[in-house]
Amino acid sequence: MIPIIVGGTGLYIKSVLYDYNFEESFRDKELVEEYSKFSNEELHQMLVECDFESSKEIHPNNRKRVIQAIIRSSKNKVSENKNKDVPIYDFVIIGLSTERSKLYEMINHRVDKMMEDGLLDEVKALYDAGIHSNSVNSIGYKELYSYFMHEMSLEEAVNKIKQHSRNLAKRQYTFFKNQFQVEWIDVNFEDFDQTIKKAIDIIERTR
């Protein structure tokens, strides 16, 4: 039996295929608040003292990564987590692609369908329940929160959802192209069976 993983973000897929160690990798909110009092230079000097190898790899101005490395230094140093690039399975990654204009058209249509299916009411229920906007950062939610807060019109909010969704798709393409060796297939929407056949051929060829 061949297990198949479909969808998900690139990092989630890497965490399954590679020997990632997430122990003590969470962000301690209290520590983050404490470190907010320090300058970038001061934080980087702390990193030099607690994880010198990481300090050579992380730029002082990359404040978020510096703080994360400091927090992890006591138990799960970033510099010692080297196995994340070592695959633990034999695998093949198949990516579906299409013309950029076609992809963007599909994304725009999907957003329109989400609105038709009740996204506005769903987000309004969260807003009315007092769920703060900084807790709702997903695409589709944060833009509609701006509409409810009278920061933009509904039309502008929907257009922002489409724009941010397109930007995310572009970043995902870039991530997979840079992080994985992907067998790309141009999708044939008129005859999707041909796309399936190509995917099966790739799996058979790489077994």
C-alpha positions, 0 to 999 in steps of 0.5 A, spaced: 500 500 500 502 506 498 500 512 502 498 519 499 498 525 502 494 531 499 495 538 500 497 541 506 502 547 507 510 545 505 512 545 512 507 540 514 509 536 508 516 536 510 515 535 517 512 528 515 517 526 510 523 529 514 526 528 521 524 534 524 524 535 532 519 540 534 520 539 541 521 546 545 520 549 538 513 553 541 514 560 542 513 562 549 509 568 549 511 571 556 518 570 554 517 574 547 514 579 551 520 580 555 525 580 549 521 585 546 524 590 551 531 589 548 534 592 541 536 587 535 543 588 537 542 586 544 538 580 542 543 577 537 548 578 543 544 573 547 544 568 541 551 569 541 552 567 548 547 561 548 547 558 541 553 561 537 552 557 531 545 559 530 548 566 531 552 565 525 546 563 521 541 568 523 541 575 521 541 580 527 535 584 524 531 577 523 528 579 530 523 573 530 528 568 528 533 570 533 528 570 539 525 563 537 533 561 537 534 564 544 528 561 547 529 554 544 537 554 546 536 551 553 533 544 550 532 544 543 538 548 540 536 550 532 544 549 531 543 542 533 537 540 529 540 538 523 536 532 522 530 536 519 534 535 512 534 528 512 529 524 509 526 518 513 522 515 507 523 514 500 517 519 496 516 522 490 512 529 490 507 530 484 505 538 483 499 540 479 500 546 475 497 551 470 497 557 467 498 563 472 492 566 469 487 560 469 490 559 476 488 566 478 481 565 475 480 559 479 482 562 486 477 568 484 471 564 483 473 560 489 472 566 493 466 568 490 463 561 492 465 561 499 462 568 499 455 565 496 456 559 501 456 563 507 463 566 509 460 573 511 455 570 516 461 565 519 466 571 520 460 576 523 458 570 528 466 570 530 466 578 530 459 579 534 462 574 539 468 578 541 473 574 538 479 579 537 481 580 530 489 579 532 486 572 533 483 571 527 489 572 522 487 567 516 485 569 509 478 571 509 477 572 516 482 578 517 479 582 511 472 581 513 474 583 520 476 590 517 470 590 513 466 590 520 470 595 523 469 600 517 476 600 515 474 598 508 467 596 504 465 589 503 467 589 495 474 592 497 474 586 503 473 581 497 478 583 493 483 583 498 481 576 500 482 574 492 489 578 492 491 575 498 489 568 496 493 569 489 499 571 493 499 565 498 498 561 491 505 564 488 508 563 495 506 556 495 509 555 488 516 558 490 516 554 496 515 547 493 520 549 487 525 551 492 524 546 497 523 539 494 524 536 487 517 536 484 515 532 478 510 537 475 504 536 471 500 541 467 493 539 468 488 538 463 482 540 465 478 538 459 480 531 460 483 530 467 483 522 466 490 524 462 492 528 468 491 522 473 494 517 468 501 522 468 501 522 476 500 514 476 506 513 470 510 518 475 509 513 481 510 507 477 517 510 474 519 512 481 518 506 485 
